[in-house]
Amino acid sequence: MREHDNVEIQAIGAGALNQAIKAIAIARGFVAPSGKNLVCIPAFTDIVIDGEERTAIKLIVESK
């Protein structure tokens, strides 16, 4: 986030989504002293794992 204004995180499953949200909360506190405010935009996305199509949550994190 210090080099770019946005990042995408993809998570499949409740546990992975929970960890991703915690990571965003920690990152928000980490970049706050530099004057950046992180915003998270959730979206669905379809991905293929081992030839099987799965639905994932995509978290688009932007700096405002």
Backbone as CSV, one residue per row, in Angstrom:
resi,resn,N_x,N_y,N_z,CA_x,CA_y,CA_z,C_x,C_y,C_z
1,MET,0.817,-1.196,0.000,0.000,0.000,0.000,0.863,1.264,0.000
2,ARG,2.093,1.150,0.442,2.950,2.335,0.420,3.422,2.661,-0.984
3,GLU,3.505,1.641,-1.860,3.974,1.857,-3.228,2.837,2.051,-4.225
4,HIS,1.676,1.465,-3.956,0.536,1.536,-4.874,-0.687,2.040,-4.115
5,ASP,-1.690,2.517,-4.863,-2.893,3.038,-4.224,-3.969,1.983,-3.997
6,ASN,-3.801,0.780,-4.563,-4.805,-0.253,-4.324,-4.188,-1.635,-4.389
7,VAL,-4.923,-2.594,-3.833,-4.501,-3.990,-3.837,-5.765,-4.845,-3.825
8,GLU,-5.691,-6.046,-4.410,-6.809,-6.989,-4.404,-6.431,-8.210,-3.593
9,ILE,-7.364,-8.649,-2.760,-7.194,-9.860,-1.973,-8.364,-10.772,-2.314
10,GLN,-8.081,-12.039,-2.603,-9.145,-13.002,-2.860,-9.164,-14.018,-1.741
11,ALA,-10.373,-14.367,-1.284,-10.521,-15.327,-0.194,-11.644,-16.310,-0.524
12,ILE,-11.388,-17.578,-0.205,-12.408,-18.615,-0.374,-12.649,-19.242,0.990
13,GLY,-13.855,-19.138,1.481,-14.209,-19.735,2.765,-14.221,-18.721,3.894
14,ALA,-14.977,-19.060,4.917,-15.166,-18.151,6.049,-13.868,-17.853,6.785
15,GLY,-13.047,-18.871,7.011,-11.794,-18.665,7.734,-10.842,-17.755,6.987
16,ALA,-10.730,-17.968,5.680,-9.834,-17.136,4.866,-10.336,-15.700,4.810
17,LEU,-11.646,-15.531,4.710,-12.208,-14.178,4.676,-11.977,-13.467,6.009
18,ASN,-12.132,-14.197,7.099,-11.878,-13.630,8.426,-10.436,-13.151,8.551
19,GLN,-9.485,-13.968,8.117,-8.075,-13.590,8.181,-7.774,-12.387,7.283
20,ALA,-8.401,-12.340,6.117,-8.186,-11.219,5.190,-8.693,-9.910,5.794
21,ILE,-9.858,-9.958,6.433,-10.415,-8.750,7.055,-9.524,-8.291,8.208
22,LYS,-9.035,-9.232,8.998,-8.119,-8.873,10.093,-6.848,-8.234,9.542
23,ALA,-6.330,-8.776,8.446,-5.116,-8.225,7.836,-5.356,-6.796,7.354
24,ILE,-6.527,-6.529,6.807,-6.844,-5.176,6.346,-6.928,-4.222,7.531
25,ALA,-7.539,-4.671,8.622,-7.627,-3.831,9.822,-6.239,-3.506,10.370
26,ILE,-5.351,-4.494,10.384,-3.981,-4.264,10.859,-3.248,-3.312,9.920
27,ALA,-3.411,-3.524,8.615,-2.757,-2.653,7.629,-3.257,-1.221,7.739
28,ARG,-4.540,-1.064,8.028,-5.111,0.285,8.167,-4.411,1.055,9.289
29,GLY,-4.176,0.388,10.401,-3.458,1.020,11.505,-1.999,1.279,11.168
30,PHE,-1.432,0.433,10.332,-0.029,0.560,9.960,0.230,1.764,9.056
31,VAL,-0.690,2.039,8.119,-0.485,3.156,7.185,-1.116,4.464,7.649
32,ALA,-1.919,4.424,8.689,-2.592,5.629,9.180,-1.629,6.763,9.548
33,PRO,-0.483,6.493,10.190,0.423,7.596,10.525,0.948,8.356,9.308
34,SER,0.934,7.728,8.139,1.395,8.423,6.935,0.265,9.211,6.265
35,GLY,-0.904,9.263,6.917,-2.022,10.060,6.407,-2.931,9.322,5.436
36,LYS,-2.725,8.018,5.256,-3.574,7.251,4.344,-4.725,6.615,5.115
37,ASN,-5.895,6.580,4.466,-7.057,5.908,5.018,-7.435,4.786,4.059
38,LEU,-7.474,3.558,4.536,-7.794,2.426,3.674,-9.298,2.190,3.628
39,VAL,-9.792,1.921,2.426,-11.201,1.631,2.190,-11.273,0.265,1.530
40,CYS,-12.216,-0.571,1.956,-12.350,-1.926,1.427,-13.671,-2.050,0.667
41,ILE,-13.581,-2.529,-0.580,-14.755,-2.734,-1.424,-14.871,-4.233,-1.705
42,PRO,-15.918,-4.891,-1.190,-16.068,-6.329,-1.423,-16.784,-6.607,-2.747
43,ALA,-16.436,-7.727,-3.380,-17.092,-8.144,-4.621,-16.953,-9.659,-4.746
44,PHE,-17.829,-10.265,-5.543,-17.720,-11.693,-5.830,-16.909,-11.879,-7.099
45,THR,-16.199,-12.992,-7.181,-15.462,-13.349,-8.389,-15.446,-14.868,-8.521
46,ASP,-15.422,-15.345,-9.748,-15.332,-16.781,-10.009,-13.895,-17.123,-10.371
47,ILE,-13.356,-18.166,-9.746,-11.994,-18.601,-10.039,-11.998,-20.113,-10.268
48,VAL,-10.965,-20.613,-10.908,-10.843,-22.048,-11.172,-9.679,-22.597,-10.353
49,ILE,-9.972,-23.615,-9.544,-8.954,-24.289,-8.734,-9.029,-25.781,-9.054
50,ASP,-7.929,-26.341,-9.524,-7.862,-27.757,-9.900,-8.975,-28.137,-10.874
51,GLY,-9.255,-27.258,-11.819,-10.266,-27.518,-12.830,-11.698,-27.340,-12.357
52,GLU,-11.868,-26.888,-11.125,-13.186,-26.714,-10.538,-13.467,-25.224,-10.344
53,GLU,-14.631,-24.770,-10.793,-14.980,-23.358,-10.642,-15.516,-23.116,-9.236
54,ARG,-14.994,-22.072,-8.596,-15.390,-21.709,-7.231,-15.731,-20.233,-7.191
55,THR,-16.559,-19.860,-6.243,-16.868,-18.454,-6.023,-16.013,-17.961,-4.868
56,ALA,-15.355,-16.843,-5.082,-14.499,-16.257,-4.058,-14.984,-14.844,-3.755
57,ILE,-14.555,-14.336,-2.644,-14.774,-12.936,-2.304,-13.507,-12.192,-2.674
58,LYS,-13.671,-11.120,-3.431,-12.537,-10.261,-3.796,-12.668,-8.986,-2.960
59,LEU,-11.617,-8.654,-2.251,-11.580,-7.425,-1.457,-10.642,-6.442,-2.146
60,ILE,-11.194,-5.365,-2.628,-10.397,-4.327,-3.264,-10.117,-3.281,-2.183
61,VAL,-8.852,-3.127,-1.852,-8.451,-2.199,-0.802,-7.780,-1.002,-1.474
62,GLU,-8.347,0.185,-1.203,-7.829,1.422,-1.817,-7.412,2.411,-0.737
63,SER,-6.501,3.246,-1.107,-6.055,4.307,-0.220,-6.768,5.597,-0.606
64,LYS,-7.386,6.230,0.364,-8.107,7.495,0.123,-7.458,8.623,0.887
